[in-house]
């Protein structure tokens, strides 16, 4: 599955449980269909994706942010509940590079 996004930020942090470094990628879905106009919320929802590959931070260029990009993921079955599906992010495609998130 692919979605068009606007890449907002990337942040390195330490996992609270393991202490291992990780990266959070902040983005908003791109396109009018992502615009919400509800009683308690108007605008675009800022979302986040996570990766263990801290090299992603160095692979991103300054001009990748606030630009259209493509986020690619694959649907996987939850190991706890086989009736529930989740999305695992696999790569981020910017105008400068294709970055693996695995």
C-alpha positions in Angstrom: 0.0 0.0 0.0 1.3 3.5 -0.9 0.0 6.9 0.4 1.1 10.3 -0.7 2.2 12.4 2.3 3.9 15.7 3.2 6.9 14.9 5.3 7.0 17.2 8.4 9.8 16.0 10.6 12.0 13.2 11.8 13.1 12.7 15.4 15.6 10.4 17.0 14.6 9.2 20.5 15.3 6.3 22.9 12.7 3.6 23.4 11.4 3.8 27.0 11.4 0.0 27.5 14.6 -1.1 25.7 16.7 2.1 25.7 17.5 1.5 22.0 17.5 4.4 19.6 14.6 4.8 17.2 13.3 7.3 14.7 9.8 8.8 14.5 8.7 10.3 11.1 6.0 12.9 11.3 3.8 13.4 8.3 0.3 14.4 7.1 -1.6 12.6 4.4 -1.5 14.6 1.1 -4.7 15.4 -0.7 -8.2 16.9 -0.2 -9.6 13.5 0.9 -7.4 13.8 4.1 -8.9 17.1 5.0 -11.2 16.8 8.1 -14.1 19.2 8.7 -15.8 18.0 11.9 -17.3 19.7 14.9 -14.2 19.3 17.1 -11.4 19.1 14.5 -10.7 20.9 11.3 -7.6 20.4 9.1 -5.2 17.6 8.6 -4.2 15.0 11.2 -0.5 14.8 12.0 0.5 11.2 12.0 3.7 9.4 12.9 5.5 6.3 11.7 8.4 4.6 13.6 11.5 2.7 12.6 14.5 1.1 14.3 16.8 2.4 11.5 18.4 5.5 13.0 20.3 6.0 9.7 17.1 7.4 8.3 17.8 10.7 10.0 21.1 11.1 8.1 19.5 9.9 4.8 16.9 12.7 4.8 17.9 16.0 3.3 16.6 19.4 4.4 14.7 19.8 1.2 12.7 16.6 1.8 10.7 18.3 4.5 7.4 20.1 3.7 7.4 18.3 0.3 5.3 15.6 -1.2 6.6 12.1 -0.6 5.3 8.5 -0.7 5.1 6.3 2.3 5.0 2.5 1.5 3.7 -0.1 3.9 2.6 -3.7 3.9 -0.4 -5.0 5.7 0.4 -7.6 8.3 -1.7 -9.8 10.6 -1.5 -9.0 14.3 0.3 -11.8 16.2 -2.1 -11.3 19.2 -5.3 -11.2 17.2 -5.4 -12.9 13.8 -8.5 -10.9 12.9 -6.8 -7.6 13.2 -4.5 -6.1 10.5 -1.8 -3.5 11.1 0.4 -1.6 8.7 4.2 -2.0 8.8 6.1 0.8 7.1 8.7 -0.4 4.6 10.1 2.6 2.7 9.9 6.3 2.3 10.2 7.7 -1.2 11.3 11.4 -1.4 12.4 13.4 -4.4 16.0 12.7 -3.4 16.0 9.0 -2.4 14.2 5.8 -1.6 14.8 5.2 2.1 14.3 1.7 3.6 12.5 1.8 7.0 13.2 -1.9 7.7 
